[in-house]
Amino acid sequence: MPKRITSPEGAKRRRREPLTDTNLLLTITICIFIGMYLLAMAIWGGGFLNPQQFINMFNNNAWLIIIACGLTIVMISGGIDISVGGVVALVTMACVLYLDSAGSIFGSILLAVGIGLAFGIVQGFLVAYLGIQPFIVTLAGMFFARGMITILSPEPLKARLDAFVAMKEFRFELSFIGSYGKAGNFIPARVDPGVLVALAVVLAIFVLLRWTKVGRNLYAVGGNSQSAMMLGINAKRTRFYAHLICGLLSGIAGYVFLLHTGAGSPANATFGEIKAIASSIIGGTLLTGGVGNVVGTLFGVMTLLTIDDVVRISGLNDPWWQSITTGALLTFFILLQSVVLSRRGKGWKPALPEWLRLGK
């Protein structure tokens, strides 16, 4: 078979191919996060120069990364799910009770996954096949989950199973990354096992969205469901899959939350769904659907957490300051998305080299 010869002009033309909306918003999010973190390092230094503080953003919020990935899938398909925080809290409480009564770690993992899948199946069916608005369905799911937590136990409970406590206290040590203490001793950075779970979820969802038929269908249905159905895509089944995956990830996130805190409480994951939605939007996912990338969601979570750290280090310790800054940041990114996409509609088409394009 003769070898195809590519001219330099053709290669140059491909390198200059315009960015998709997903890639463009992803690039903007990454650049803003890097610039913001470098600025924080330059102005405040201190903890921002400590590798452990950066890793702690992952350690303390691995569960948030996971549910934000679930929200990204649902939002790409054109829907929404505000029950994820309640599901996370319900999983923590149910698993604590199961661990104390049955004493099985494997069984508690299955219970967490089962609760998440149950919410995903029921809510996905109501949204996809009965045509009920996803906001109403998942709002009911949020109230149901929070109510069930109180029925199980109105007070916080701590897991006492020795095997689970040992697993909770286990940390991976990174001998090549760390900081020096006041005595001059080297302190290696420590990573929670939940962080590896969160990064594995990000990788799995990235592959799903970029290289699978389900991922392509999610973008198509979210972009224009009528056109997608004309192309032979089953829009109802695609929306059902989106909520099913989101429910599954909520169950996994609940167990990761429990693995980090070791306790179940009605107050767990409070406003978790709001933070997850905000992270997805900051990461470049549009509420209208059809545009989004899970890598951008990861950077969205990190951007949100960096802002929280900056507010705290600045001495603004009152809780409302974090809410104010989160609202301002979210408004900024929504306006930025509107400006960028409106300019693209007028013919503005920036381009990046192929190796920088991570999204669809």
N, C-alpha and C positions, 0 to 999 in steps of 0.2 A: 504494500500500500504506500503510495507516494507521501512523503512528509510535507505537511502544509507549512508554507513559509509565511511568517507574519512580518509585515513591513514595520519599520520603526514608527511610521505615522499611525498605523493601526494600534500598536502598543501604546503610543502616547495618547491616542484618543480614548482607549479604555481606561488609562490611568486618570484621565480627566472626566470620567463619567460622573454626572452629578450625584450627590448624596441623596439617599432616600430620606423621607421625613424621620424615620426611626433612627437612622445613623446620624443625622444632623443634630437631633435633640440629644442623643447619647453623647456625641462629641462635646456639645455645649456643657452638659452636666459634668462630665469628667474634667473639663478644663476649669470650671468654676470650683469644683471640689479641691482640685490640686492647688489652684491659686489661693483659695480660702485657707487651706491648711498650712501652706507655706507662709502666708501672711500671719497666721496665728503663731507659728513658730518664731517668726522674726520679731513680732511685737511682744508676745507674752513669754515665749521660750518655756522654761520650767517643764511642766508635765508634757507639753507638746513635743519636747525633744526626747522624752522617755519612750522607748519602744513599747514598754509594758502598758502605758496609758493608751497608746494607739490600739494595741491588741485587746485591751479591756473593753474597747467599744464593741468588738466582736464578742468577747466573752459574755458581756452583760446583755447583749441584744441579738444573740443568735436566733432566738425565737422570733424577733421582729423581722429579721431578714427573711425567714421562712414564710411567714404569713404575708409579707409584702410581695414575695414571689407569687403566692396564690392570688393576691389581689391584682397583680399585673396580668395574669392570664385571664381573669374574669373581665377586667377593664378593656383588654385588647379585643375581647369578643363583644364589647359593647354593653356589658353589665356592671354590676356592683355587688359587693358582699360586705355588709357591716356586722355580720355575726361572728367574725373570726376571733375577736378578742374574747367574747363570751365563751366560745368553744375552747379556746386555750385555757381559760380559767376553770371550766367544767372538767376538762381532762386532768388538770392538776389535782383537783379535789377528788375526783373519782379514782384516780390512780393511787393517791395516798391511802384512801380507805381500802382499796383492793390489796395494796402491799401489806398493810397491817393485818388484814384478815386472811388472805390466801398465802402471802409470803412468796409470791412468784414474780420475778422481774420480767421474765418473758411474757407471762400472762398480762402484766400491766402494760407492756408495750402493745400487745394485741388489743387491749381494751382502749388505749389511746387512739390507735389507728381505726378501730371500729367506731368509736364515737365520731371521729372526723368524717369517716365515710358515710355514716348514717345521716349527718347533717348535709353532706354534699349530695347524697342521693335524693333525699326528700326535697331540699331546696332546689336542686337542679331539675327535678321532675315538675315541680310547681311553676318554675320560671319557664322552662323550655317547652313543656308539653301542654300545660294549662294556660300559658300566656299571661301569668300574673307578673306585675312589675317586680323586678328583682329587689328594689329598695324595700318594698312592702314585705316581701317574703323573708328577706334576711333581717329586717327589723324585728319581725316576729321571732325569728330564730335567735336573735340576740337576747330578747326578753326571756324566751324559753330557757336558754342556756343559763343566764344569770339567775333565773328563778330556781332551776334545778340545783344549782350550787347551794343555795340557801336551804333547800330541802335536805340535801345530803349533810350539810353542817353549816350553821350560821357563823361558826367561829373558825379561825385558821387552824389547820392541823399540820403537824410535821411528820414526815416519814421516819419511822424508827427501825425499819428492817436493816440489819447490819450490812448485808450484802449491797443493798441500795445505797446506804450511807458511804460505804467504801467506794462505790462507783461514782457517787456524787463528788467525793473529795479528790478523785484522781485527776491529775493534770499532766499534759504533755510539756516537757521542758525543752526549750529551744536553746541548746548550748551555744549556738553561734550568734544569738541575739540577746541583748540584755543591757543592764546598766550597772554602774558601780555604786555601792553604798558608801556611807560616811566613813566607814572603817577601811575603805579601799577594796573591799571584797567584791567580786563579780557576781551579780544576781541574774541568772538566766530568766528569760521571759517564759511565762507559763500560759498554756492555751487550754481552754475547756474542750472536752470531747464534743460538746454541742456545736462548736465552731466548725468542726470538720463536717458535721451533719449539714449545717447551713450552707457551707461551700459546695458540698456534694449536691444539694438541692438546686443551688444556683446553676451549677454545671448541667444537671439533668434537664432543667427547664430551658436553659439556653439551647441545648441540643434539640429538645422537643419543638421549640419555636422555629428554629432555623432549618432543621433538616428532616422533619417528619411531615406527613400529610396532615395530621391533626393540627400542627402548628400553622401550616399554610391556610387551613380552613378557618382557624381562629382569626387570623388577620383579614381574611376575605369576608367573613360574616360580620366582623366588627366594622370593616370599612363600608360595606354596602350589602346588607343581607339579601335584598332582592336580586342584585346582580349575582351574588354567590349561589342562590337557588337556581338561577337561570343557567349557571355553569354546572349544575348537578350536585352541588354541595348540600348536604343535609344540615340545614341551619339549626334545627331543633336539637339534633343529636350533638352538634358541635357546642351549643350553649350548655347542654347537659354535662358534657365532658368538662367544660370549663369550671362549673360549680363542683363537680365531683373531685377534680384535682385540687381545687381550692379547699374543699372540706378535708381531703386527705392531708394536705400540708398543714392545715390548722391542727389536726390531731397530732402530727409529728412535732409541730411547734410547741404544743402543750406539754409533751413529754420532755422536750429540750428545756423548756421553762422550769419544769419540775426538777430536772437534773441539775439545773444551776442553783435554784433556791432551796430545794428539798422540802417545800411546803405547799399545801393547797390552801387557797383563801378566796373568799368572794371578791376581794379587791385585786386579785391577780390580773395582769394584762389590762388594767383600766385604761381606756382610750387607745388600746392597742390597734383597733380597726382604723381610728382616725390617723394615727401615726403611720400605719401601713399605706393608707390611701395617699397621705401627703408624700411619703417616700416614693411611691410609684409615680405621682405627678411630677415631683422634682426630678425623678429619673427619666422623664420624657414620655411617659404614658399619657395618652389623651383620654379624657373622660368620655369623649364621643366614640372611642373605639378605633380599631384598625391600625394604631400606631403605638409602639412600645417595645422595650427591650429589657430583659431581666438583668443584664449587666448594668444598665442605667439605673434600675431599681436598687441594686446593691450600692452604687455610688450615691443614690438619693438618700438611702438610710444613713450612710456615712456623713453626708452633708448635713442632714438634720441633727445628727449626734454631735457633730463638730460645732454647730451653732449653739447647742445646749451647753457644751463645755466652755465656749467663749463667753456666754452670758454668765455662767457660774463663776468663772475666773475673774470676770470684770467686777464682781462684787454684787451683782444683781441676784441675790439669793431668794427673793420672794417668788413664789411659784407662778404668779401671773406673768412675770417677765418672759419666761420660756414660752408660754402660750402666745404672748404678743409677738415675739420674734419668729415663732413657727408660723403664725398667721401671715406676718409680713413676708417671710421667705416664700411661703406657698403662693401668695398673691403675686410676688415678683416673677416666679417661674411660670405661672399661668399667663401673665401678661407677656412674658418673653416668648412663650410658645405661640401665642396669638400673633405677635409681631413677626416672628420668624416665618410662620406658615403663611401669613398674609403676603409677605414679601416674596415668598416662593411662588405664590399665585400670580405675581406680577412679573415673573421671569427671572428672579434672582436664584441662581442655582450654583451654590458653592460645591467644591469637590475636594476629596482627599485621596491619597494613594490607597490602593487596594488593601495593603496590610493593616491599615487603620480601621477598616470597616468591620465592625463586630456584629452588627445587627442585620435584620432582614432588609 
